[in-house]
Amino acid sequence: MWVTADGRIRQELRPDGRYEEERDGRPRAYTGRYTVTGDHIDYFDDLGFTATGDVRDGVLYHEHLVLYRESPDPGTAQAMPPLA
């Protein structure tokens, strides 16, 4: 699970190539599929738009968002190795 520092946006990149994004407590605000090439992610939303992201130093830069791997301690986020 990837999450913004303030916890308002949560993004799950599922092993089946699908993603779900929660925004401000609204589950499945965005859903779609994704592909990974190295540290680059291409998103294909179910509504038809596309987006990109890149993982650098364990941080996901997804368009204008900065997301961190959620730590084992609920409610906190930290940089961790990407997509492992």
QUIMO-V61928 format. One record per run of one state. SS is the DSSP state (a for helix, b for strand, c for the rest). FROM is the first residue (numbers start at 0). TO is the last residue. If there is no record, write none. Layout:
ss: [SS,SS]
from: [FROM,FROM]
to: [TO,TO]
This chain:
ss: [c,b,c,b,c,b,c,b,c,b,c,b,c,b,c,b,c,b,c]
from: [0,1,4,8,13,17,23,25,37,39,45,49,56,58,62,64,70,76,78]
to: [0,3,7,12,16,22,24,36,38,44,48,55,57,61,63,69,75,77,83]
